[in-house]
């Protein structure tokens, strides 16, 4: 029998397509295992087992079914895979079967969403723990069929930490903390005496996310900009052309993770801030996961312009949007406001289609044209490789049809953006694409010297870091930060990857074919 990998249905050996879901069937492959860095989330209800002993089985099911359903929904929304439900406990993996560069962050954000939901439930309390580390992952395992995916100490540690977590609290291990501390607010707790562990386990309690996606322009880099002068000149030149010709300009910055896309945007932001003329800067980011994220980046920009906060009620949001539109337009206020409502979470039509989309695009363009009439406007859209076609179509529409106003649209994306949208930005006289290459050894050496605040580095240290950084500015910074934080011996051939780099490397390895991995 052939088992469908999509739905798990058994089919005749000669079948080509699943009789249940229609998916293509493939011959069963020998099971394989692979060592991978994964993030494990373990959650368990508090005190429910004792209560369940006194409850009717149907009442137990009535409590657990919605609990299991909500946890699965939240975990999968952030890209996790539920490996198993064990009574009122759940174990989920982030990074298997597919790795993402931000798996620890995804896991913590999912845990925060679950914690906030449970706090609203009168009958439920739980404890959550998250650990990150190497596990042996069974490739091709089917969790929905009860087949385990991961094994290793990282799994056991998650279960032990969960037992020590505060009620409705989230504990993370040191690796997860290091990987997520820039974006998640923690408080330190006493090291945990975990069962089966010879030494105390350092742990931190996750409190809340530091900021929403896509609204940050702050850079934590301590180093000067090196090796990107020409690219920065192109960005500044595009802004100057938009102002002089009063016409939209599009610049797309393409490169692998850590190569310096966000840093270039930050340098442009500094240039804009130093300009004597008032230039409006609005920034949004496409998300790799979640519901209703097609126009997320655009939504963040509109919310920022209107001063709308996440804590605002629907009435407050509507009033702020109305005031923003009225301050910019003398005509078509109702029409523009009506089409902007979906972008700020008001109204049911979150993703316009057909004729409605054509009209919505025109209304959104009118809003930005009116904003640019008051002075130059810079719109930054980060992570366009995660953007849906809808957002890319609107940006294409905005750059092509806006006229008589100074607008600079800056997009950042990985090479996948051009691989999946080969015609992006092409054929337009007012569009340019900057492809960022790795820094040369000389440029990387200058970067390392600046990071260490030493003009000359010992040869063995410079050689080791040059090899490990590979011309990637982020890798160089993270290795230097790790050395400074931990005091590692630079001559150690087993110098570990920084946590912030592990996810990037794992995600890009997962994108390779098996033959490419073996090579």
Secondary structure, DSSP 8 states (H G I E B T S, - for coil): -EE-TTT--EE-TT-SB-TTT--B-------EEEEEEEEEEEEEESSHHHHHTTS-HHHHHHHHHHHHHHHHHHHHHTT-EEEEEETTEEEEEESSSS--TTHHHHHHHHHHHHHHHHHT-SS--EEEEEEEEEEEEEET--GGGT---EESHHHHHHHHHHHHS-TTEEEE-HHHHHHHTTTEEEEE---B--TT-SS-B--EEEEEESS-TT--------S---S-HHHHHHHHHHHHHHHHHT--EEEEEE-STTSSHHHHHHHHHHHHHH-SS--EEEEEE--SSSSS-TTHHHHHHHHHHHT--TT--HHHHHHHHHHHHHHH-SS-HHHHHHHHGGGGT-SS-SS--HHHHHHHHHHHHHHHHHHHTTS-EEEEEE-GGG--HHHHHHHHHHHHH--SS-EEEEEEE-HHHHHH-TTTTTT-TTEEEEE-----HHHHHHHHHHHHT-SS--HHHHHHHHHHHTT-HHHHHHHHHHHHHH---TT-TT----HHHHHHHHHHHHTS-HHHHH-
